[in-house]
Amino acid sequence: MTDSEGITLELNAKQIGLISLAIGLVLGGFGGFAAGTVTVSNQVQQVSADQTGQNQDSNSANADSNSEDSGTELVSLEGIDLEGEPSIGESDAPIKVVEYNEFGCPFCAEWNGFDASARTPIDKMDIAGSLKKQYIDTGEVELISKDYPVPGLHPNGPEAHKAANCVYEHEQSSYFDFHDQLFERRDSWMQSGDGNMEETFRNISNDLGLDTETVMQCYENSDNAEADEDKNNALQNLGRFGTPTFFVGNTEKGFVKITGAQPLSRFEQAFETIRNE
């Protein structure tokens, strides 16, 4: 054995040690969550990249599921209707955040602050809550919600979108309360049969004090055209993507695409891009 061979073996051993340490940290969970925002951000980005691939239905294949958005390239939402959609914030806000949501998606729930995956601390970051408090309530941002059901992955998901859209049609001001409860009680309606699923929707409506009979009659008669239209228009004009996916900007300047349950700082970068255009 030569000296150079010995050096090579020593380096490989160090590399193996580092790899073993990294694997140990991953298997140990996200114990370092409180250690710093950089660590959390990196974890969120990796989880978001993973879920982008997981949220493909049986007829789709995301060609760029593991890429990170640059935050600089602007895309057009021409062909996407942003009027008459569920929204929070002022309609004349200079920046729009268009969220493509899937009620069965655990990362959509996590981004909205609901614990849906033991693997990640995203819900603890309260991203949606911080966005509302710091930017929506101040009039700078309007959040617009669009449907993107993935029945191949979450068979009952389209039913949740149908129920939510009936709430929007008849009890518009309560849409986001119902939206939040769908995430809160997702285990109930996702894993139940048709009868129990409808019972969950009915119970949510009752608990919120809505006109439940009107909402459920709408649900029973609905062909889910709103959710289908949202998704089909997205596929036609924007291509396939995972959930959640966000488009940040306005029709005059364009939109920055953000893929996955990214932290607030990622949205703030997009805000700066739009402001500087």
C-alpha positions as CSV (number, residue, x, y, z in Angstrom):
1,M,0.0,0.0,0.0
2,T,1.4,3.4,-1.0
3,D,1.1,6.6,1.1
4,S,-1.3,8.1,-1.4
5,E,-3.6,5.1,-1.0
6,G,-3.5,5.6,2.8
7,I,-4.6,9.2,2.4
8,T,-7.4,8.1,0.1
9,L,-8.7,5.6,2.7
10,E,-8.5,8.3,5.4
11,L,-10.6,10.7,3.4
12,N,-13.2,8.1,2.6
13,A,-13.5,7.2,6.2
14,K,-14.2,10.8,7.1
15,Q,-16.7,11.1,4.3
16,I,-18.5,7.9,5.6
17,G,-18.5,9.4,9.1
18,L,-20.1,12.6,7.9
19,I,-22.7,10.7,5.9
20,S,-23.5,8.5,8.9
21,L,-23.9,11.6,11.1
22,A,-26.2,13.2,8.5
23,I,-28.4,10.1,8.3
24,G,-28.5,9.9,12.1
25,L,-29.7,13.5,12.3
26,V,-32.4,12.9,9.7
27,L,-33.6,9.7,11.4
28,G,-33.6,11.6,14.7
29,G,-36.2,14.0,13.3
30,F,-36.2,17.7,13.2
31,G,-34.7,18.2,16.7
32,G,-32.8,21.2,15.5
33,F,-35.9,23.1,14.5
34,A,-35.3,25.8,17.2
35,A,-31.6,26.1,16.3
36,G,-32.2,28.5,13.5
37,T,-34.3,29.6,10.6
38,V,-31.7,28.5,8.0
39,T,-32.0,24.9,9.1
40,V,-35.8,25.0,9.1
41,S,-35.8,26.7,5.7
42,N,-33.6,24.0,4.2
43,Q,-35.8,21.3,5.7
44,V,-38.9,22.9,4.3
45,Q,-37.4,23.2,0.9
46,Q,-36.5,19.5,0.8
47,V,-39.9,18.4,2.1
48,S,-41.6,20.6,-0.4
49,A,-39.6,19.2,-3.2
50,D,-40.5,15.7,-2.1
51,Q,-44.2,16.4,-1.9
52,T,-44.2,18.0,-5.3
53,G,-43.4,14.6,-6.8
54,Q,-45.8,12.8,-4.4
55,N,-48.8,15.0,-5.5
56,Q,-48.7,13.9,-9.1
57,D,-51.9,12.1,-10.1
58,S,-51.8,8.9,-12.2
59,N,-51.9,10.8,-15.5
60,S,-49.2,13.3,-14.8
61,A,-45.4,13.5,-14.4
62,N,-43.9,16.7,-13.0
63,A,-40.7,17.1,-15.1
64,D,-39.1,19.5,-12.6
65,S,-40.4,18.2,-9.3
66,N,-37.1,18.6,-7.5
67,S,-36.0,22.0,-8.7
68,E,-36.1,25.2,-6.6
69,D,-37.7,28.3,-8.0
70,S,-35.2,31.0,-8.8
71,G,-37.5,33.8,-7.6
72,T,-36.6,36.0,-10.5
73,E,-38.4,34.6,-13.6
74,L,-41.9,36.0,-14.1
75,V,-44.7,34.1,-15.7
76,S,-48.1,35.2,-17.0
77,L,-51.4,34.1,-15.6
78,E,-53.2,34.9,-18.8
79,G,-56.2,32.6,-19.1
80,I,-56.5,32.2,-15.3
81,D,-59.6,33.9,-13.8
82,L,-58.7,35.7,-10.6
83,E,-62.1,37.4,-10.2
84,G,-64.9,35.9,-8.1
85,E,-62.6,33.5,-6.3
86,P,-62.3,32.9,-2.6
87,S,-59.9,35.5,-1.3
88,I,-58.6,37.3,1.8
89,G,-57.5,40.9,1.7
90,E,-58.2,44.0,-0.3
91,S,-59.1,43.5,-4.0
92,D,-56.9,46.5,-4.9
93,A,-53.9,45.2,-3.1
94,P,-50.8,45.7,-5.3
95,I,-49.6,42.1,-4.9
96,K,-51.6,38.9,-5.3
97,V,-50.7,35.5,-3.9
98,V,-52.6,32.9,-5.9
99,E,-52.6,29.7,-4.0
100,Y,-53.3,26.4,-5.8
101,N,-54.7,24.2,-2.9
102,E,-55.6,20.6,-2.5
103,F,-57.5,19.8,0.6
104,G,-56.1,16.3,0.9
105,C,-52.5,17.5,0.6
106,P,-50.7,17.3,3.9
107,F,-48.3,20.1,2.9
108,C,-51.2,22.4,2.1
109,A,-52.5,21.8,5.6
110,E,-49.1,22.4,7.1
111,W,-48.6,25.7,5.2
112,N,-51.9,26.8,6.6
113,G,-50.8,26.0,10.1
114,F,-52.4,22.6,10.7
115,D,-50.3,19.6,11.7
116,A,-50.8,16.9,9.0
117,S,-47.3,15.3,8.9
118,A,-45.2,14.1,11.8
119,R,-42.1,14.4,9.5
120,T,-42.0,18.2,9.4
121,P,-42.5,21.3,11.6
122,I,-44.0,23.5,8.9
123,D,-47.2,24.0,10.7
124,K,-45.3,25.5,13.7
125,M,-43.9,28.2,11.4
126,D,-47.5,29.6,11.0
127,I,-46.7,30.8,7.5
128,A,-50.2,31.6,6.4
129,G,-50.9,33.3,9.7
130,S,-47.8,35.5,9.4
131,L,-48.5,36.3,5.8
132,K,-52.0,37.5,6.8
133,K,-50.8,39.5,9.8
134,Q,-47.9,41.2,8.1
135,Y,-49.0,41.7,4.6
136,I,-52.7,40.9,4.0
137,D,-54.2,42.8,6.9
138,T,-52.0,45.8,6.0
139,G,-53.5,46.0,2.5
140,E,-50.3,45.1,0.6
141,V,-51.3,41.5,-0.4
142,E,-54.5,39.7,-1.4
143,L,-54.5,35.9,-1.1
144,I,-56.6,34.2,-3.8
145,S,-57.4,30.5,-3.4
146,K,-57.7,28.2,-6.4
147,D,-58.7,24.5,-6.5
148,Y,-56.3,21.8,-7.7
149,P,-57.8,18.4,-6.6
150,V,-55.6,15.3,-7.1
151,P,-58.1,12.3,-7.0
152,G,-55.4,9.8,-8.0
153,L,-53.7,10.6,-4.6
154,H,-56.6,11.7,-2.4
155,P,-59.8,10.1,-3.8
156,N,-62.1,12.1,-1.5
157,G,-60.3,15.4,-2.2
158,P,-62.7,16.5,-5.0
159,E,-65.6,16.0,-2.6
160,A,-64.0,18.4,-0.1
161,H,-63.5,21.0,-2.8
162,K,-67.1,20.5,-3.9
163,A,-68.4,21.2,-0.3
164,A,-66.1,24.2,0.1
165,N,-67.3,25.7,-3.1
166,C,-70.9,25.3,-2.0
167,V,-70.0,27.2,1.1
168,Y,-68.5,29.9,-0.9
169,E,-71.6,30.1,-3.1
170,H,-74.1,30.3,-0.2
171,E,-72.1,31.4,2.8
172,Q,-69.2,33.4,1.2
173,S,-67.9,35.1,4.3
174,S,-67.4,31.7,6.0
175,Y,-65.4,30.0,3.2
176,F,-62.1,30.2,4.9
177,D,-63.5,29.0,8.2
178,F,-64.8,26.0,6.4
179,H,-61.5,25.7,4.5
180,D,-59.6,25.6,7.8
181,Q,-61.9,23.0,9.3
182,L,-61.4,20.8,6.3
183,F,-57.7,20.8,7.1
184,E,-58.3,20.4,10.8
185,R,-60.6,17.3,10.3
186,R,-58.9,15.9,7.2
187,D,-58.3,12.5,8.7
188,S,-62.1,12.1,9.2
189,W,-63.3,12.9,5.7
190,M,-60.3,11.5,3.8
191,Q,-60.5,8.0,5.2
192,S,-64.2,7.6,5.5
193,G,-66.9,6.2,3.2
194,D,-69.3,8.4,1.4
195,G,-71.8,8.5,4.3
196,N,-69.2,9.4,6.9
197,M,-67.6,11.9,4.6
198,E,-70.8,13.8,4.0
199,E,-71.4,13.6,7.8
200,T,-68.1,15.4,8.4
201,F,-69.0,18.2,6.0
202,R,-72.4,18.5,7.6
203,N,-70.9,18.6,11.1
204,I,-68.4,21.3,10.1
205,S,-71.2,23.4,8.6
206,N,-73.3,23.0,11.8
207,D,-70.4,23.8,14.0
208,L,-69.8,27.0,12.0
209,G,-73.5,28.0,12.3
210,L,-74.0,27.9,8.5
211,D,-77.3,27.1,6.6
212,T,-76.3,23.5,6.5
213,E,-79.4,22.2,4.6
214,T,-78.7,24.7,1.8
215,V,-75.0,23.9,1.7
216,M,-75.6,20.2,1.7
217,Q,-78.3,20.4,-1.0
218,C,-75.9,22.3,-3.2
219,Y,-73.2,19.7,-2.4
220,E,-75.5,16.8,-3.4
221,N,-76.4,18.5,-6.7
222,S,-73.0,19.8,-7.6
223,D,-71.0,18.5,-10.5
224,N,-67.9,20.1,-9.1
225,A,-67.5,22.3,-12.2
226,E,-65.6,25.0,-10.3
227,A,-62.8,22.8,-9.0
228,D,-62.5,21.1,-12.4
229,E,-62.4,24.4,-14.2
230,D,-59.6,25.7,-11.9
231,K,-57.5,22.7,-12.4
232,N,-58.1,22.3,-16.2
233,N,-57.2,26.0,-16.7
234,A,-54.1,25.6,-14.7
235,L,-53.0,22.6,-16.7
236,Q,-53.7,24.3,-20.0
237,N,-52.0,27.6,-19.2
238,L,-49.4,26.8,-16.6
239,G,-48.6,23.1,-16.9
240,R,-48.6,20.4,-14.3
241,F,-47.3,21.1,-10.8
242,G,-47.6,19.8,-7.2
243,T,-49.5,21.3,-4.3
244,P,-49.3,23.8,-2.8
245,T,-48.0,26.0,-5.6
246,F,-48.2,29.8,-5.4
247,F,-48.0,32.6,-8.0
248,V,-47.0,35.9,-6.5
249,G,-47.3,39.2,-8.4
250,N,-49.9,41.0,-10.5
251,T,-51.2,41.0,-14.0
252,E,-49.2,44.1,-15.0
253,K,-45.8,42.8,-14.0
254,G,-46.2,39.1,-14.0
255,F,-46.0,36.4,-11.3
256,V,-43.2,34.6,-9.5
257,K,-43.9,30.9,-9.1
258,I,-43.3,29.3,-5.7
259,T,-43.4,25.6,-5.4
260,G,-44.2,23.9,-2.1
261,A,-44.8,24.9,1.5
262,Q,-42.1,27.5,1.6
263,P,-41.4,29.8,4.5
264,L,-42.5,33.5,4.7
265,S,-39.0,34.7,3.7
266,R,-39.5,33.0,0.3
267,F,-42.6,35.0,-0.3
268,E,-40.9,38.2,0.8
269,Q,-38.2,37.6,-1.8
270,A,-41.0,37.4,-4.4
271,F,-42.5,40.6,-3.1
272,E,-39.2,42.4,-3.6
273,T,-38.9,41.0,-7.1
274,I,-42.4,42.4,-8.0
275,R,-41.7,45.8,-6.3
276,N,-38.5,46.2,-8.2
277,E,-39.9,45.4,-11.7
